[in-house]
Structures are given as structure tokens and as C-alpha cells.
Amino acid sequence: MRHAGFKSILVLFATLLCATGAIADDEESKPTRDLSRLSVFAQPSISFLSFDQRKYFQNAVDTIYAEFKSQAVDAEESLYVAKQNFQKVNFCFPVTAGLQYQVTDGHFLSAGIGFIYDNESVVLSDRKNKAHNYSYTIQGVPAFLEYRLAIPGNLITLSNGGLFSVAVRWYWTLPGTEIYTTWGKLEANNKPWGAGFGVSLGYLIASWNGLNVFGDIGFSTIKVESKETFADIVPDGPTEKAKWDIGGLQLQIRMSFGLIKMPTMKLEDAVAKGKDAKASNATAVADTTAAPKPATDTTAAPKPAEKPVENATPSSEAAEKNAGDAAGNETAPATTAEPPAEKIQPKAE
């Protein structure tokens, strides 16, 4: 019966995942972020409890089976004696509901309450082929506060947008957290400072018309204790005060529906600023990597246009002067003359 119920739950989960997948394929439901300021959520899950005390109940069943065997008077009666064993893994299907408030973009605070119910039962038959049922049930009513942070898309994402989130929880246990069995019941002490914590990693699968669907995987430890002992609820159980854990590994589907949306302008401004920052960073990187380095010009610079003589360089002035002197030598008459010859007077005899 339990295996059939487990298969039914798995079919339900598969159907839910297919439905969310169909929503996610719709162009209008492309998930980017949760735009709700205030929302309500429901969270069905599959949990594998960290309940190590199952061995006490298995030992009790083994003891009863041995007694039935010892009471058989012949081989025929001994054939009637049979037993089932408790499962070695305690899995159940907790349900959680609560309120979620988005303080700022990507920062969420939640408060909620859950219900955990795990019934384990076996059937033994005695030498008269009479059936005997033995069972134990783990029940928990945890309340919690949660902080969830949307991981920025530039750190981890599967598409455009910050779709991943990480959450931490602190748990309290409420009345109704107990273990009851064929032989008795244990009630947990509910401490005001809490009973444990949990962490989870989520991914926004789909978002459509205010409905957001997250897939989460997480782990929690919710340790409780009682004034009674396990010897009060199971034969040959320990006599010290009972302690157990109702946390464990969880696979969750979280569906939230927005009651109040965040201001659209603030979100659009934040998105626009983010895009502008990314664009400016990309432009800066492109400028620094693609800008050409200043080239060293090895060719002679073009000569400037000739200026008037007064601005001529000394070398050009000397050239012009030499040219002028040469021209003057060709055209000007000789200015040098031989000294006049002395007049020779006759010597008187």
C-alpha cells in the first residue's frame, strides 16, 4: 500500500513538473525574476528524514517474530509465522505554506508553517496465522522564518536573468510534534529559541501572470527531544530521554502567487542601470583593447611652404648672398686701378 502511495505521489510530481515545463516554454512566461512585493506560497516536497531511531522498532519486530517462532509446536505452525520489516529509509511528503515579502529586488523574507507525517507499519502472523499490525508514526509541525537571496545573473545563471536563489531557514516546533506507536506516544518539548535550521538552492522554473514556480533542493536538521523515553513507546527501547530529528534531505516545488507587485518604475530603473553599466563596461574594455597605439612616424614631415626672405633660415640667406655676389661680379665694372706711374723728370747736368 505504501509503495502504491509513493508511486502516486511521484506521478503527481511528474505531472506538476510537466505542467510547469509547458508554462516555461511559453514566450510570455520566460522567467526573469519574481516581481511580487507580497505573495503567498505553497510548497509540496519529498523528504528523506534523518530518523536513526527506526532501529528500535525493527528490533522490537524481530523480538516479537522470534517469540512467535518459539511458540510453534510443529513445522506446520512454524510455516504460518511470518513478518515484514520496516523500511530502512523514512521518506514522506511534507507540505509547507506561508507568506513571502520582497524587501528589495532579490531579497526575500518569508514566514511559514509545515506539516510532516510519516507512518511506518508492518504485519506479523503468528502460529495460528493470525495477523498482528505494528506501526510507528513520526509527526512534526515546524514553523520557520526564511531569508532568500536571488543570485545575480553574472555569477550563475542558465539564461538571461538571475534565476537561481539560495535560502536559509530557522525552525521552531509547535504542539503536534510527536511520535506515536502501537505501544505509546512521545510528545516533543517545544523550545522558544528554536529547534534547527535549513538551507536550500532554488531555481525559478516558470513565471506567469504573478505565479512563480521554483524547484528547490535542500537539507534541514530539526532536532527535538521529549521528557519521555523510547522505552515508553517501544519494547526494549533506550531508557534515556528521547531525542530525534525530523529534518533531512528535501526535494521541493515552491509555487508562489503575488498579491502586491513591486513598483514597476524602480524595477525598470534598476534593470536599465544594470544594462547601462554593463554596456559602459563593455565599451571601456573594447576601447582599451581595440584602440590603436600611437604610431612612430619614421618618414620626414612635409616641408612647410616657403616664407618671405625675412623668415629664411641662415643657410638660405647665405646661399642667396653668394648667388648675389656672383651675379655682381659678372655685371659690375672693376673698381680697382693700378697706382699712377711716377713722372720721371730729367736729371740736371
C-alpha positions in Angstrom: 0.0 0.0 0.0 2.8 2.4 0.9 4.7 1.7 -2.3 1.5 2.4 -4.3 1.0 5.7 -2.5 4.6 6.6 -3.2 4.2 5.9 -6.9 1.0 8.1 -6.9 2.9 11.0 -5.3 5.8 10.6 -7.9 3.2 10.6 -10.7 1.7 13.8 -9.2 5.2 15.4 -9.0 5.9 14.4 -12.6 2.6 15.9 -13.7 3.4 19.1 -11.9 6.8 19.4 -13.4 5.4 18.8 -16.9 2.8 21.5 -16.3 5.5 24.0 -15.2 7.6 23.0 -18.1 4.8 23.7 -20.5 4.3 27.1 -18.9 8.0 27.8 -19.1 8.0 27.1 -22.9 5.6 29.9 -23.4 7.3 33.0 -24.6 5.2 35.2 -22.2 6.3 33.1 -19.2 10.1 33.3 -19.7 11.3 33.5 -16.1 13.5 36.5 -15.2 12.7 37.4 -11.6 10.0 37.4 -9.0 8.2 40.8 -9.4 5.9 40.4 -6.3 6.3 42.6 -3.3 4.0 40.4 -1.2 3.0 36.8 -2.1 1.6 33.6 -0.7 3.2 30.3 -1.3 2.6 26.6 -1.0 5.4 24.0 -1.2 4.9 20.3 -1.5 8.0 18.2 -1.2 9.6 14.8 -0.9 11.7 14.4 2.3 14.1 11.7 3.4 14.1 12.0 7.2 17.2 11.8 9.3 15.5 9.4 11.7 18.1 7.0 13.1 15.8 5.6 15.8 14.0 3.3 13.4 16.3 0.5 14.6 14.5 0.4 17.9 11.2 -0.5 16.2 12.9 -3.1 13.9 14.5 -4.7 17.0 11.0 -4.9 18.6 9.5 -6.6 15.5 12.4 -9.1 15.4 11.9 -9.9 19.1 8.1 -10.5 18.5 8.8 -12.6 15.5 11.2 -14.8 17.5 8.6 -15.3 20.2 6.0 -16.4 17.6 8.5 -18.8 16.2 9.3 -20.3 19.6 5.6 -20.8 20.2 5.1 -23.0 17.2 4.7 -26.7 18.3 5.4 -28.2 14.9 6.7 -27.5 11.4 3.2 -26.7 10.1 2.6 -24.0 12.7 6.1 -22.7 12.1 5.3 -22.1 8.4 2.5 -19.7 9.4 4.8 -17.5 11.3 6.0 -14.6 9.1 7.0 -11.0 9.3 7.6 -7.8 7.4 10.5 -5.5 8.1 10.3 -1.7 8.5 11.8 0.3 5.6 15.4 1.3 6.1 14.6 4.8 4.8 12.0 7.1 6.2 10.6 9.2 3.4 7.4 11.3 3.5 5.7 14.2 1.7 5.7 17.4 3.9 3.6 20.3 2.9 4.5 23.9 3.7 2.7 27.2 3.3 3.3 30.8 4.2 3.8 34.5 3.2 6.8 36.0 1.4 7.8 39.6 1.3 10.4 41.0 -1.1 12.2 43.8 0.8 14.3 44.9 -2.1 15.0 43.5 -5.6 16.2 39.9 -5.0 15.9 39.9 -1.2 13.0 37.9 0.3 11.8 37.3 3.9 9.3 34.5 4.5 7.3 33.1 7.4 5.5 29.8 7.1 4.4 26.6 8.8 4.7 23.0 7.6 3.3 19.5 8.4 5.4 16.3 8.4 3.7 12.9 8.6 5.5 9.6 8.2 3.6 6.4 9.1 5.5 3.1 9.0 3.7 -0.2 9.6 4.4 -3.9 9.3 2.3 -7.1 9.7 3.4 -10.2 11.5 1.5 -13.5 11.6 1.6 -16.0 14.5 1.5 -19.8 14.6 -2.3 -19.6 14.2 -1.9 -17.5 11.0 -3.4 -14.5 12.9 -2.2 -11.1 11.6 -0.7 -8.6 14.0 -0.1 -5.0 13.0 2.7 -2.9 14.5 3.4 0.7 13.5 5.0 4.0 14.4 4.3 7.5 13.2 6.6 10.5 13.1 4.6 13.7 13.1 6.0 17.3 13.0 4.6 20.8 12.9 7.5 23.1 12.2 7.3 26.9 11.8 10.1 28.8 10.2 11.5 32.2 9.2 13.4 32.3 5.9 15.7 34.6 4.1 16.1 34.0 0.3 18.6 35.8 -1.9 18.4 35.8 -5.7 21.8 35.1 -7.1 22.9 37.8 -9.6 22.9 36.6 -13.2 26.6 37.5 -13.7 27.5 34.9 -11.1 25.4 31.9 -12.1 22.5 31.6 -14.5 21.1 29.3 -17.2 19.7 32.2 -19.3 19.3 35.9 -19.1 18.4 37.0 -15.6 19.1 36.0 -12.0 17.1 32.7 -11.8 19.0 30.9 -9.0 18.4 31.6 -5.4 19.7 30.4 -2.0 17.7 30.3 1.1 18.4 29.8 4.8 15.7 28.9 7.4 15.4 28.8 11.2 12.8 26.3 12.6 10.6 26.1 15.7 8.4 23.1 16.6 4.8 23.6 17.5 2.4 21.3 19.5 1.6 18.2 17.5 5.3 17.3 17.0 5.4 13.8 18.4 5.9 10.1 17.8 3.1 7.7 18.5 3.3 3.9 18.1 1.4 0.7 18.8 2.7 0.9 22.4 2.5 4.6 23.3 3.3 8.2 22.4 6.1 10.7 22.8 5.4 14.4 22.8 8.2 16.8 21.9 9.3 19.7 24.0 8.8 22.9 22.0 11.7 25.3 22.8 11.1 29.1 22.3 14.6 29.6 20.8 14.1 27.1 18.1 15.0 23.6 17.0 17.2 23.8 14.0 18.0 25.3 10.6 17.8 24.5 6.9 19.5 25.6 3.6 18.3 25.2 0.0 19.2 26.1 -3.5 16.4 27.0 -5.8 15.8 27.8 -9.5 12.9 29.8 -11.0 11.4 27.4 -13.4 8.5 29.5 -14.6 6.8 32.8 -14.1 3.4 33.6 -15.5 0.8 36.2 -14.5 2.1 36.6 -11.0 2.6 32.8 -10.5 6.2 31.8 -9.8 7.3 28.2 -9.7 10.6 27.3 -8.0 12.4 24.0 -7.9 14.4 23.6 -4.7 16.8 21.0 -3.2 17.7 21.5 0.4 18.7 20.0 3.7 17.4 20.7 7.2 18.1 19.5 10.7 15.2 19.9 13.2 16.2 18.2 16.4 13.6 17.7 19.1 13.5 15.9 22.5 11.0 14.7 25.0 10.6 14.2 28.7 9.6 10.5 28.0 11.9 7.8 26.8 11.8 5.4 23.8 11.2 2.6 26.3 7.8 4.1 26.8 6.8 3.6 23.2 8.7 0.5 22.0 9.7 -2.7 23.8 13.3 -2.8 24.9 13.9 0.8 23.9 16.5 3.1 25.5 15.7 4.5 28.9 17.3 7.9 28.5 15.2 10.9 27.4 14.2 10.6 23.8 15.8 12.7 21.1 15.2 12.5 17.3 15.4 14.6 14.1 12.5 15.4 11.8 14.7 17.1 9.2 16.5 15.7 6.2 17.1 15.9 2.5 14.3 17.6 0.6 13.2 18.0 -3.0 10.7 20.8 -3.2 8.3 22.5 -5.7 7.5 26.0 -4.5 4.6 27.8 -6.0 4.0 31.5 -5.1 1.3 33.9 -6.2 1.9 37.6 -6.0 -0.7 39.7 -4.1 1.1 43.0 -4.4 3.6 43.9 -7.1 6.8 45.9 -6.7 6.8 49.4 -8.1 7.4 48.9 -11.8 9.5 52.1 -12.3 12.0 51.1 -9.6 12.5 47.8 -11.2 12.8 49.2 -14.7 15.3 51.8 -13.5 17.3 49.1 -11.8 17.3 47.0 -14.9 18.2 50.0 -17.1 21.0 51.0 -14.8 22.3 47.4 -14.8 22.2 47.4 -18.6 23.9 50.8 -18.9 26.6 49.7 -16.5 27.2 46.5 -18.5 27.3 48.5 -21.8 29.7 51.1 -20.4 32.0 48.4 -19.0 31.9 46.6 -22.4 32.7 49.8 -24.2 35.5 50.6 -21.9 37.0 47.2 -22.4 36.6 47.5 -26.2 38.3 50.9 -26.2 41.2 49.7 -24.1 41.7 46.5 -26.2 40.9 47.8 -29.7 42.3 51.4 -29.7 45.4 51.7 -32.0 48.7 52.5 -30.4 50.3 55.9 -31.5 52.5 55.1 -34.4 56.1 56.3 -34.6 56.4 58.2 -37.9 59.8 57.5 -39.5 59.2 59.5 -42.7 60.2 63.1 -42.9 57.5 65.6 -42.3 56.4 67.6 -45.3 58.3 70.8 -45.8 56.5 73.9 -45.0 55.6 76.4 -47.7 58.4 78.9 -48.5 58.1 82.1 -46.4 59.4 85.6 -47.2 63.1 86.2 -47.1 63.0 87.7 -43.7 61.9 84.4 -42.3 64.5 82.5 -44.3 66.9 80.3 -42.4 70.6 81.3 -42.2 71.6 78.7 -44.7 69.2 80.0 -47.3 70.3 83.6 -46.6 73.9 82.6 -47.2 73.0 80.8 -50.4 71.1 83.9 -51.6 74.0 86.2 -50.7 76.5 84.0 -52.5 74.3 84.0 -55.5 74.0 87.7 -55.4 77.7 88.2 -55.1 78.3 86.0 -58.0 75.9 88.0 -60.1 77.5 91.3 -59.0 80.9 90.1 -60.0 79.7 89.3 -63.5 78.0 92.7 -64.1 79.8 95.3 -62.1 83.0 97.0 -63.6 86.3 96.6 -62.0 86.7 99.1 -59.2 90.4 98.6 -58.6 93.1 100.6 -60.6 96.8 100.4 -60.8 98.6 103.2 -58.9 99.6 106.2 -61.2 103.1 106.0 -62.7 105.5 108.4 -61.3 106.6 111.2 -63.7 110.3 110.9 -64.4 112.0 114.2 -64.5 115.3 114.7 -66.4 118.3 115.0 -64.2 120.1 118.3 -64.4 123.6 118.0 -65.6 
